[in-house]
Amino acid sequence: MLKEAGFDARLSWIGTKHIAYDYSFPSLAVDNHMICTLIHQNKKYYLDSTIKYGSLGENSENIMGKEVMIEDGEQFIIEKIPVEISSHNQSIETINMTLENETIKGNIQLEYKNESKTHFLMRYHPIKVDKKEDALKYYLNSDNKNLKVQNIVTSDLNNRDIPIKIQYDFTLENQISSFDNELYIDMNYEKILNDFNFKERKTDYLFPYKSRDIVHTNLTIPAGYKVSKLPENLSIVRDDYEITMTYELKDQTIVYTKTYDFKSAAIRIKNINQWEEDFKKLKNHYADQVVLIK
């Protein structure tokens, strides 16, 4: 179709990251996939029709860094698909919280870019039209019976070339305990990676793509209260991943920032003992609470 429209489009052979190969001996027997290379204004675009909601110029993790063999008449061209870093696929969640008795209320803004956007759209669009609203609510509250979601507003989810933006209001129950003049607040209603216990695992755990997820939580301290205790900060820095969590008091607002950065899209089996140690630190951090005193 591109050729019919007058473009320079070439059949291209490639192997996904699931197989180990190169084209040091060019052969159609070493790869497992095929794409189209568009050469336009001295730039190559790698078009993979299996990535339905990817934008032009955006390559999937499945082929990044892999050699591609491009037809060139009776010859061929060997290129390597460019590799992006985890921040290219960044997602940002901003949560603004206020307390009303023992209920948390507020609003949330989400933004997904590149592969984090593409994977959301791949899950969202196959859902039947009359089920999409319910499915989106289910996605946003993570099937948490204590979390009620309402007033959802999204960017154009039919436009794959722009970041996804979603904002909504929420009400959250059973995250606060009160004793005498103290309030104990669990600010981690969504415990990301909480089930990533890999004690029995025998192979690498592979994520769909490199990811960098940032969660900003801002809790307004109610009038008449002050901070009695903030949890300790957490910093885990490894070759394949970084997890950091920090608490900061700014005037009458507690600012809690969490970053989950999986730089290689993998937790490697050779490092599984290290991951288990880090996983325990993460669980302990999640178990700690903010304490306010009247």
N, C-alpha and C positions, 0 to 999 in steps of 0.2 A: 504493500500500500504506500509506503514511503517513496519507493521508486516511481510508482505511478504519479505521485505528487511532485516528482522532480528532485527528490532528495537523494543524497549519497548514503545508501543503507547497505550494510554488509551482514551476511550470516556469520555468526561467531560461536565458537565452541569453547566451553568452560567447564570446570569442575567445581562443585560447591565445597564448602568447608568440611563436609562429611567425608571426603576422600583426600588422600595424600597423593599428589601428582605434580608434574611440571611438563613443559613442552620442550625440554632439552632434546628429546627425540620426538618431533612433532608427529602426532598420531591421533586418529579419531577414537582409538581404543582406550585412552587413558582418562577421558572425561565422562561426565554423567549429566550434562545439562547443555542447553543451547539458548543463546540470546541474540539480540540484534544490536549491532553497533551503528549509530548514526554519526557521520562525520559532517559537521556543519560549522562553517566559519572557523576552520582550523582547530575545532575542538571535537573530542569524541564523547558521545553520550551512549551509555550502556543501558539498553532497554530490555528489561526482564518482565515478560508478560505474566509471570506467576506472582509478581508483587503488584496486586491489582490497584492499590491506592497510593503507590509511591509517586512522588513528583518528578518531573523531568530534571535530570542531573543528580538525582538522589539514588545512591546504590544501597542495596540491602547488605546486612551483615553476612548473609549466606555466601556472597561472592567477593566481598572486600578482601583485597590483598591477593587474590587468586589470579593466575595467569589466564589470559584469554587469547585464543587464536582466531584472527579475523581474516576472512577471505580477501584476496587481493589479486584477482585475475588468476593466473597460473601460479602465483606466489602466495604468500601469507604474511601477516603481521602479527607479531607476538607483543602484547602489552600486559600490564598489570593493573587491575582495578584499584583505584585510590582507596586508601584507608582513612577513615575518620576516627576521631577520638570520642570518648564517652560524652563529653559536654555537647557534642553535635546533636545528640538525641535527648537533650535535657528536658525534664519535666519539672514544673514549679507549682507547688501548692501553697496557698496563703490562707491561713485560718485565723479569723478574728473572733475571739470568745468574750462573752460577758457572763456574769453569774446572776441568776435570779432564784433566790432561795437555794435549793440544792439541785437546780437545773442549769445546764450550760446552754446558752443560745448564741447564735452568731451567723456569720456568712463565710463562704469558702469560694476562692477563685482558683481554677486549675488552668494550666497551660501546657500543651504537649507540642513538641517540635520533632520534625523529621521522623525517625523510626518509631518513637513513642507515639507520634500522631498516626503513622501508617498502621501500626498494630491495633490501635483503638478502632480505627475505621474498618479494619478487616473483621473485627468482632461485631461491630455495630451494624453495618449495612446489611448483612445477610438476614437480620431479624425482620420478621414481618412488620409492616407499617403499623398495624394496630397494636403491636406488642412493644414497639420501640420506647415509648414513654415509660412503661413499667420496667423494661430492661435497663434503661438508663438510671432509674431510681435505685434498682437493685444493685447496679454497679457502684453507684455513689455511696450507698450506705453499707456496702460490703456484707449484706445480709445481717447487719447488726440491728437486733430488735430494739435496742435502746436509742438508735439514731433515726430521727425523722427528717426527711428531706423535702423541701418545697420550694416553689418559685424558681424553677430551673430555667436559666437562659444560656443558650449556646451560640457560638459563632456558626457560620454556614458549614454544616457537616457534609455538604455535598461538594465543597471546594477543597480538593486535596492539596492545593498549592499554598495554603495559608496555615499557620499554627492553629490548633484547636484551642478554643477558650470556652470554659464552662464556669458559670457562677450560680450559686444557690444559697438559700437560707437553710439553717438546720437547728434542731433541738436535740439535746443529748442528755439522757437520764443515766442515773446510777454510776456517775463518775466522781461524785463528791460524798465524803463522809464527814459528819460534824460531831465533835466531842467537846462539850463545855464551850470554850471560847475559840476553838480551833476548827479550821476547815482543812481536810486532806483531799487533794485534787489529783486525779490521775489524768495527765495531759496526753497520754498515749492511748486513745481509744482505738486507733488503728496501729497495730504493732507489726510493722513491716518486717518481713523475714522471720517472724516468730515461729514458723514451722520448718525452718531450714536446718533441722537436726540430721546430720548425715553420718551418724556413727556406723551404720551398716553398709554404707555406699561403697561400691567397688570400682566405679568409673568417674570421670570428671562430670561435674554438673555444668551444663551449658545453658546460658540465658539466650533468648532469641536475638539479642543485640546488646552492644555496649550501652550502658545506661548511666545517667547521672540524675538522680531524683532528689530534689530539695523540698523540704517542708518547713515553712515558717509558721509558727503558732504564736499569736499575740493574745495574751490574757489580760484583760483590764481588771485590776484589783478593785473590789467593791469598796465604797466609802466606809470608813470605820475599821478597815483591816490593813494590816501590813504583813510583809513576808517574814515568816519565822524560819523557814528552811527551803532552800532550793537543792535539788539533786546535784550530785557531782557531774561535771562534764565528762564526756567519753570521747576518746580519740584512738582509732584503730587504723594504722597505715601499713598496708602490705603491697607487694608488687602487683597483685591482681585486683585489689579492691581497697577502698577507704570508706570508713564509717565514722562520722563525727557528729556529736550531739552537744550543744552548748546552751546554757541558760544565762540570761542577762536581765538585770532589772533596770528599766529605763522609766524614771518618774513613777507613774502608777501602772506601768505595764510590764508584765513578764514576757520576755521575748525568748522563745524556745526554737532553735534552728537545728534541723536534722538533715544530714547529707548522706546519701547512699551512692557511692561511685564505684561501679563495676567496670574497671578499665579494660579488661580483656574478655568480658562476657563469659567468664568461667570461674568456677571454684574447682581447683585442680586436686585430683585424688592424692597427689604427692604432698599436698599441703593440708590434707583433711584434718590432721591433728591440731594444726594451728587454727583452722577454721572452728573447730569444736571449742577451743579455748576462747576465741573471739565471740562465738555464739553465746557462751555462758556470760561473758561480760555484757553483751547486748541484752540478754534476758534479765540480768540483775539491774541494769539501767532502767528497763521498762517497768520493773517492779517498784522503783522508787517514786515518791510522790512529792508534790509541792505542798507546803504547809503554810497556811495563813492564820494569823492570830488577831483577835478583835482588840 
